[in-house]
Amino acid sequence: MDELQELVLDEFLDEEKLHKLIFRVKVNSDRTIVHSFVILYAAKLNGKNHEIIKFDAKPGEGLHVHTYYSVPIERKLLHDPLNSETLEKLLYRVKQNWQWYYSQYKERYL
């Protein structure tokens, strides 16, 4: 079996550094096969980190989205394939919509 490598990206989405995108992916050694991943958007509110939305995927479990801004919090199975195109699509989705996710979270919990 090919040895897995973990790639990590932490990136702030705003100048104040209160909104962070955290990305972890496990791929094969030549980075052609995605094994698993987590994409998390978290915000710092009142000195504490809050998870707002998370996508995670594992073999045998599929791809899920956790919407922490929902009441109640939801975990839904998505039917996208576990590959680099899906990763790119979800990263783009979070980067484009983080302000909306944040406003929904604030509206429901603060």
Buried (B, 14 or more C-beta within 10 A) or exposed (E): EEEEEEEEEEEEBEEEEBBBBBBBBBBBEEEEBBBBBBBBBBBEBEEEEBBBBBBBBBEEEBBBBBBBBBEEEEEEEEEBEBEBEBBEEBBEBBEEEBEEBBEBBBEEEE
